[in-house]
Amino acid sequence: MNRRRLGNTTLEVSQLSFGCAALGSRTAKCESKAAVARALELGINFFDTAPFYGQGESEKILGEVFAGRREQVIIATKIGLYPSAVLRLASKVKPLVRSALVALPGVGRKLVQRSVQGFMRSSNQVKFDPQSIVTSVEASLKRLRTDHIDLLLLHVTPPREEGPQVIEQLRKLQSQGKIRYYGASSHSDDDVRFWLGSDGGNIAALQIMLNLLEVPAIDLSVSLAAQSGVGLIAREPFARGRLLPPAADGKLGFVGHEYDARFEAFARERGRTVPQIALQFLAGATGVETILAGMSTQRHLEENVKVLSLPPLSAAELTQLRDHALR
């Protein structure tokens, strides 16, 4: 699998990277470990996790799978966002909730699942004080079974007045060898302008939602990143489910906005699926070093990896797809 240098760092990351949000939460541990191990076999070397994912279980799974071969992989984890006590309690009954959701009819299931996911997103804690940062990093190192983190990302953007203090603490961790590089996860255009501007603390990488439905965000981030030498990590290439056709087997998944069918004809004319087109669009975007896709099972993993072996979209096709997305 092709690898690209992540901005001005020395990190050579695979073009497709493994998003670990579902590990330890939505996927059984044995299945998660098998998918992670298989990803490495297929050439994926960049794995993105966080203490928030599975309340630490995601990091533990990576630590177990990569024990004895840590030098083969690049691991990114995060600080700043943590599950609240209410959310930790809710995780205890998650299996029961999922069983109940499966039994509901389709429309009712979506309504309830949206409510549950909205509660989960709102029930969290944001902490960026120096002690919380140090404690979080030490805990991540222990769960990951390593002595360093390749890329430490701020899970959310801290208040502007806290920024200098946060960056100072990250530089201390870097000087201690606990982290190699630091960066941020962006959630808005304002975040992008801040992190890629002169006040952004000279971050090494920026993780941002980039996909077919976010073409203006691609234009903004690619332009600013090129000027600053910051590496771009495209997360949520399927637009939180909007570029994934509904599952026919009734399985539960992320439920955000409804499926956007505008690209079906374009994909069908080329003998491909909308998810394949979505990945190829990002693969052809100049300045995007790696595409972060959630791949909690081996089936998802291998479907995504196969896309990179397809003939790439031509410059004319990329332009056509881009114009179609902007309508």
C-alpha positions in Angstrom: 0.0 0.0 0.0 1.3 3.5 -0.9 2.7 5.6 1.9 2.9 9.3 2.2 4.9 11.6 4.5 2.6 13.3 7.0 3.3 17.0 6.5 6.7 18.0 7.7 7.1 15.0 10.1 9.2 11.9 9.5 6.0 9.7 9.8 5.3 7.7 6.6 1.7 6.7 6.8 -0.4 4.4 4.7 -2.8 6.0 2.3 -5.6 4.3 4.1 -5.6 4.3 7.9 -7.6 2.4 10.5 -10.1 4.3 12.6 -10.4 2.5 15.9 -13.6 4.2 17.4 -15.6 1.0 17.3 -13.0 -1.2 18.9 -14.0 -2.3 22.3 -17.5 -0.9 22.0 -19.5 -1.8 18.9 -17.4 -4.8 18.0 -16.6 -8.0 19.9 -13.0 -8.0 21.2 -11.9 -11.1 19.2 -13.3 -9.7 16.0 -11.6 -6.3 16.6 -8.2 -7.9 17.3 -8.5 -10.0 14.1 -9.4 -6.9 12.0 -6.4 -4.9 13.4 -4.0 -7.8 12.8 -5.3 -8.3 9.3 -5.0 -4.5 8.6 -1.3 -4.7 9.3 -0.9 -7.7 7.0 -2.6 -5.7 4.2 -0.2 -2.8 4.5 -2.1 -0.4 6.8 0.4 1.0 9.4 -1.5 4.0 10.8 -4.0 3.4 13.6 -6.1 6.2 15.2 -7.6 5.7 18.6 -8.5 7.7 21.8 -9.2 7.1 25.5 -12.8 8.0 24.7 -13.2 5.0 22.4 -14.6 2.1 24.3 -13.5 3.9 27.4 -9.9 2.8 26.9 -10.7 -0.6 25.4 -9.7 0.5 21.9 -6.2 1.4 23.1 -5.9 -1.9 25.0 -6.8 -3.9 21.9 -4.0 -2.1 19.9 -1.6 -2.7 22.7 -2.3 -6.4 22.8 -2.2 -6.9 19.0 1.0 -4.9 18.5 2.9 -6.3 21.4 6.3 -7.2 20.1 5.9 -5.4 16.8 5.4 -1.8 17.9 8.0 -0.5 15.5 5.9 -1.6 12.5 3.0 0.8 13.2 2.2 4.5 13.8 -0.3 5.1 16.5 -2.3 8.3 17.1 -4.3 8.8 20.2 -5.9 11.8 21.8 -6.4 14.0 24.9 -9.1 16.4 26.0 -12.3 14.4 25.7 -13.3 11.8 28.3 -16.5 9.9 29.2 -18.5 11.3 32.1 -19.6 9.2 35.1 -23.0 9.0 33.5 -21.6 7.7 30.2 -19.4 5.1 32.0 -22.5 3.8 33.8 -24.5 3.8 30.5 -21.8 1.6 28.9 -22.7 -1.2 31.4 -26.2 -1.5 29.9 -25.1 -0.9 26.3 -25.5 -4.6 25.3 -29.1 -4.6 26.6 -29.9 -1.4 24.7 -28.5 -2.8 21.5 -30.6 -6.0 21.8 -33.7 -3.9 22.4 -32.9 -1.7 19.3 -32.6 -4.7 17.0 -36.1 -5.8 18.0 -37.6 -2.4 17.0 -39.1 -1.7 13.6 -36.8 0.3 11.3 -38.2 3.8 11.8 -38.6 3.4 15.5 -35.1 2.0 15.7 -33.6 5.0 14.0 -35.4 7.5 16.2 -34.3 5.8 19.4 -30.8 5.3 18.2 -30.5 8.9 17.3 -31.6 9.9 20.8 -29.1 7.5 22.4 -26.2 8.7 20.2 -27.1 12.3 20.9 -27.0 11.6 24.6 -23.6 9.9 24.3 -22.2 12.8 22.3 -23.4 15.3 24.9 -22.4 13.2 28.0 -18.7 13.8 28.0 -16.1 15.9 29.8 -13.5 18.2 28.3 -10.3 18.7 30.3 -7.1 20.4 29.2 -5.4 21.4 32.4 -1.7 20.2 32.6 -2.3 17.5 35.1 -5.2 16.0 33.1 -3.0 16.0 30.0 -0.2 14.2 31.7 -2.5 11.7 33.4 -4.2 10.9 30.2 -1.0 10.4 28.3 0.4 8.1 31.0 -2.8 6.0 31.0 -2.7 5.8 27.2 0.9 4.6 27.2 0.1 1.9 29.7 -3.0 0.7 27.7 -1.0 0.8 24.4 1.9 -1.0 26.0 4.4 1.4 24.6 6.8 4.1 25.8 5.8 6.7 23.2 2.9 8.0 21.2 3.7 8.8 17.5 1.0 11.5 17.2 -1.0 13.0 20.0 -4.1 14.8 18.9 -6.3 17.3 20.8 -9.7 15.5 20.5 -11.5 18.9 20.5 -10.2 22.5 20.3 -9.6 24.0 23.8 -10.8 27.5 24.6 -8.5 30.0 23.0 -7.3 31.4 26.3 -6.1 27.8 27.3 -4.3 27.2 24.0 -0.8 28.5 24.9 -0.8 26.4 28.2 -1.9 23.3 26.3 0.8 23.7 23.6 3.4 24.3 26.3 2.5 21.0 28.0 2.6 19.1 24.7 6.1 20.4 24.0 7.2 19.2 27.4 5.8 15.8 26.7 7.6 15.9 23.3 10.9 16.9 25.0 10.5 13.9 27.4 10.1 11.5 24.5 6.5 10.6 25.5 5.1 11.8 22.2 6.9 12.3 18.9 4.5 14.8 17.3 1.3 16.6 18.3 -1.7 17.8 16.3 -5.4 18.5 16.5 -8.8 17.2 15.5 -10.9 20.0 13.9 -14.6 20.3 13.9 -15.3 23.6 12.2 -13.9 26.0 9.6 -12.9 28.3 12.5 -10.9 25.5 14.0 -9.1 24.9 10.7 -8.2 28.5 10.3 -6.9 28.6 13.9 -4.8 25.5 13.8 -3.4 26.2 10.4 -2.7 29.8 11.2 0.1 31.6 13.0 -1.4 31.1 16.4 -2.0 27.4 16.1 1.0 26.2 18.0 2.9 24.7 15.0 1.0 21.5 15.0 2.3 18.6 12.9 -1.1 17.2 11.7 -4.7 18.2 11.5 -7.5 15.6 11.5 -10.7 16.9 9.9 -13.9 15.6 8.4 -13.3 15.5 4.6 -15.5 13.8 2.1 -17.6 14.2 -1.0 -20.1 16.3 1.0 -17.4 18.6 2.4 -15.8 19.9 -0.8 -15.5 23.5 0.6 -13.7 22.2 3.7 -11.3 20.3 1.5 -10.5 23.5 -0.5 -9.9 25.5 2.7 -7.9 22.9 4.6 -5.7 21.8 1.7 -4.8 25.4 0.8 -3.9 26.4 4.4 -2.1 23.1 5.1 0.1 23.6 2.1 1.2 26.9 3.4 1.9 25.7 6.9 3.4 22.3 6.1 0.8 20.5 8.3 -0.3 17.0 7.4 -4.0 16.4 6.7 -5.8 13.3 8.0 -9.3 12.9 6.4 -11.7 11.4 8.8 -15.3 10.2 8.2 -14.9 9.7 4.5 -18.4 8.3 4.4 -19.9 11.5 5.9 -21.2 9.8 9.1 -23.2 7.3 7.1 -24.6 9.7 4.4 -22.5 8.0 1.7 -23.2 4.4 2.9 -26.3 2.8 1.4 -28.7 1.4 4.0 -27.8 -2.1 5.2 -30.2 -4.8 4.0 -29.5 -7.1 6.9 -30.9 -4.8 9.5 -27.7 -4.5 11.4 -27.1 -1.4 13.6 -24.6 1.2 12.7 -24.0 4.9 12.9 -27.3 6.7 12.3 -26.8 10.4 11.4 -28.3 12.1 8.5 -30.1 10.1 5.8 -28.3 8.4 2.9 -27.4 10.8 0.0 -28.2 9.0 -3.2 -26.9 11.7 -5.6 -23.8 9.8 -6.5 -25.3 6.4 -7.3 -25.6 7.0 -11.1 -21.9 8.2 -11.3 -20.8 5.1 -9.3 -23.0 2.7 -11.2 -21.8 3.9 -14.6 -18.2 3.0 -13.5 -19.2 -0.4 -12.0 -18.5 0.8 -8.5 -20.3 1.6 -5.3 -20.8 5.0 -3.7 -18.5 4.1 -0.8 -15.8 3.1 -3.3 -16.2 6.4 -5.2 -16.1 8.3 -1.8 -12.7 6.8 -1.0 -11.3 7.3 -4.5 -12.4 10.9 -4.4 -10.3 11.5 -1.3 -7.4 9.4 -2.6 -7.3 11.8 -5.6 -7.3 14.9 -3.5 -4.0 16.7 -3.4 -2.8 17.4 0.1 -4.7 14.6 1.9 -2.0 12.3 3.2 -4.2 9.5 4.7 -7.9 8.6 4.8 -9.1 7.5 8.2 -11.9 4.9 7.8 -13.7 3.0 10.5 -13.0 -0.7 9.9 -14.1 -2.7 12.9 -14.5 -6.0 11.1 -12.3 -7.8 8.6 -15.2 -7.6 6.0 -15.2 -3.7 6.3 -11.4 -3.7 6.2 -11.0 -5.8 3.0 -13.8 -3.9 1.2 -12.0 -0.6 1.9 -8.5 -1.9 1.0 -9.8 -3.3 -2.3 -10.8 0.2 -3.4 -7.1 1.3 -3.6 -6.4 -1.4 -6.2 -9.2 -0.2 -8.5 -8.1 2.1 -11.5 -8.0 5.6 -10.1 -10.5 8.2 -11.2 -9.2 10.4 -13.9 -8.7 14.1 -13.5 -11.8 14.7 -15.6 -13.8 12.3 -13.5 -12.7 13.9 -10.3 -13.7 17.3 -11.6 -17.1 15.9 -12.7 -17.6 14.4 -9.3 -16.6 17.5 -7.5 -19.0 19.6 -9.6 -21.8 17.2 -8.9 -21.1 17.4 -5.2 -21.3 21.2 -5.2 -24.8 21.3 -6.8 
